[in-house]
């Protein structure tokens, strides 16, 4: 159902919209809800889905979500209200996203994941709890990122997610030691705006089956 009434008890019948971009594909049994108007939540009455998006069967997009151009949501992906997703993001099947979460552009979220925290741009996110699993190499190659750009992004996320540092210390090191770039500034701006906090850093499984934190370098 497209342009359905929001499933929000605060909604009182006000005139709101669902804006569906050009050349989007919406498959069977999707439910796409229009927005709400609520100054407390910065809700301006608009649910927005960008151009060239693919929403596979049974996808749910709740009120006040904003989805960037070229994004793909696989079967049964479910978005709660007030979620922001950047351009060319990929959400696997049965991904469930908590309200007010932000997912950056060019992100890949593994199927079946529960997304409770913000996911910054250019990464792959998987495991439970949701954790950094490297940069989204396949997606970035398809988007024509150069190897140099990809290595640069990877260097940033090694500091942020692999070295076991606090977010504050990691941001300081990134600013002081990693060359400025459009991608660096985009990541820094996203991380600083993460009001729900960020997903977990890199973690691996030890031989005992328990999660083992990486060795700090």
C-alpha positions in Angstrom: 0.0 0.0 0.0 1.5 3.3 -1.1 0.7 6.6 0.8 -0.9 4.8 3.7 -2.0 6.6 6.9 0.9 6.7 9.4 0.9 4.0 12.1 1.4 6.7 14.7 -1.1 7.5 17.5 0.0 11.1 17.4 -1.2 11.4 13.8 -4.6 13.3 13.8 -5.5 13.4 10.1 -3.3 16.3 9.1 -2.4 16.7 5.4 0.9 15.0 4.9 2.7 13.4 1.9 4.7 10.4 0.6 7.1 11.6 -2.1 8.2 8.7 -4.3 11.1 9.5 -6.7 11.4 8.9 -10.4 11.9 5.3 -11.8 11.4 3.6 -8.4 10.4 0.0 -8.4 8.0 -1.0 -5.6 7.2 -4.7 -5.5 4.4 -6.8 -4.0 2.8 -5.9 -0.6 5.1 -3.0 0.3 3.6 -0.5 2.8 4.9 3.0 2.4 3.4 5.5 4.9 3.2 9.2 4.5 4.7 11.6 7.1 3.5 13.3 10.2 3.8 16.9 11.5 5.5 17.1 14.9 7.9 19.9 15.8 9.2 17.9 18.7 10.6 15.4 16.3 11.4 17.8 13.4 8.8 16.0 11.4 7.6 18.2 8.5 4.9 16.0 7.1 7.0 14.2 4.5 8.1 10.7 3.9 10.7 10.9 1.0 12.0 8.1 -1.2 14.6 9.2 -3.8 14.9 8.4 -7.4 15.8 4.9 -8.8 15.2 3.0 -5.5 14.2 -0.7 -5.4 11.9 -1.8 -2.7 11.5 -5.5 -2.8 8.4 -7.5 -1.6 7.0 -6.8 1.8 9.2 -3.8 2.6 7.8 -1.4 5.2 8.7 2.3 5.2 7.2 4.1 8.2 6.3 7.7 8.6 8.8 10.5 8.2 11.6 8.3 6.7 14.0 9.7 4.2 15.7 7.3 1.7 18.4 8.5 -0.6 18.6 8.0 -4.4 19.6 4.6 -5.7 19.0 2.6 -2.5 17.8 -1.0 -2.4 15.8 -2.5 0.4 15.5 -6.3 0.1 12.5 -8.4 1.0 10.9 -7.8 4.4 13.2 -4.9 5.3 11.4 -2.8 7.9 12.0 0.8 8.8 10.5 2.4 11.9 9.6 6.1 11.9 12.0 9.0 11.4 14.8 7.0 9.8 17.4 8.6 7.4 19.2 6.5 4.8 21.8 7.9 2.4 22.2 7.4 -1.3 23.0 4.0 -2.7 22.5 2.1 0.5 21.8 -1.6 0.5 19.7 -3.3 3.2 19.5 -7.0 3.1 16.4 -9.1 3.6 14.6 -8.9 7.0 16.7 -6.0 8.2 14.9 -4.1 11.0 15.8 -0.5 11.7 15.0 1.3 15.0 13.3 4.6 14.9 15.5 7.8 14.5 18.5 5.7 13.3 20.6 7.1 10.5 22.3 5.0 7.9 25.0 6.6 5.7 25.4 6.5 2.0 27.0 3.5 0.2 26.3 1.3 3.2 25.6 -2.4 3.1 23.7 -3.9 6.0 23.7 -7.7 6.1 20.5 -9.6 6.0 18.6 -10.2 9.2 20.4 -7.5 11.0 18.9 -5.4 13.9 20.0 -1.8 13.4 19.7 0.0 16.8 22.5 2.5 16.3 23.7 4.8 13.5 25.7 3.3 10.7 28.2 5.7 9.1 28.9 6.0 5.3 30.8 3.6 3.1 30.8 0.6 5.5 29.5 -3.0 5.7 27.6 -3.7 8.9 26.7 -7.2 10.1 26.8 -9.6 13.1 24.8 -9.3 16.3 25.0 -6.8 17.9 25.5 -4.9 14.6 29.2 -4.2 14.1 31.7 -2.8 11.6 32.7 -5.5 9.1 34.9 -3.5 6.8 34.2 -0.9 4.1 31.6 -1.7 1.4 34.2 -2.7 -1.2 31.8 -4.0 -3.8 29.4 -1.1 -3.5 32.2 1.5 -3.7 33.7 -0.2 -6.8 30.3 -0.1 -8.5 30.1 3.6 -7.6 33.4 4.2 -9.3 35.4 5.0 -6.2 39.1 4.8 -7.0 41.4 2.4 -5.1 43.1 5.4 -3.5 39.7 6.7 -2.2 38.8 3.3 -0.8 42.2 3.0 1.0 41.7 6.5 2.4 38.2 5.6 3.7 39.6 2.3 5.1 42.3 4.2 7.0 39.7 6.3 8.7 37.6 3.4 9.8 40.7 1.5 11.1 41.1 4.4 13.6 37.4 4.7 14.4 36.4 1.0 14.6 39.4 -1.3 14.8 42.0 0.2 17.2 39.7 0.0 20.2 39.7 3.8 20.9 37.0 5.9 22.3 35.1 7.8 19.7 36.4 11.1 21.0 40.0 10.0 20.8 39.5 8.4 17.4 38.0 11.6 16.0 41.0 13.6 17.3 43.5 11.2 15.7 41.6 11.2 12.4 41.6 15.0 12.3 45.3 15.2 13.1 46.8 12.3 11.2 44.6 11.6 8.2 44.6 13.8 5.1 41.6 16.0 4.7 39.1 15.0 2.0 35.4 15.2 1.1 35.0 11.6 2.3 36.8 12.3 5.6 34.6 15.4 6.3 31.5 13.4 5.5 32.4 10.7 8.0 33.4 13.1 10.7 30.2 15.1 10.3 28.1 11.9 10.4 29.8 10.6 13.5 29.5 13.9 15.4 25.8 14.0 14.6 25.1 10.4 15.9 22.7 11.2 18.7 21.8 7.5 19.1 25.4 6.5 19.1 27.3 4.4 16.6 27.2 0.7 15.9 29.9 -1.5 17.4 33.5 -1.6 16.2 35.2 -4.5 14.6 34.9 -7.8 16.5 36.0 -11.4 15.7 35.1 -14.8 17.1 37.7 -16.5 19.3 38.3 -20.2 19.3 36.0 -20.6 22.3 33.1 -19.2 20.4 33.2 -16.0 22.4 33.6 -12.5 20.9 37.3 -11.5 21.0 38.3 -7.8 20.8 41.1 -7.1 18.3 44.6 -6.5 19.5 45.3 -2.8 19.8 48.1 -1.5 17.6 
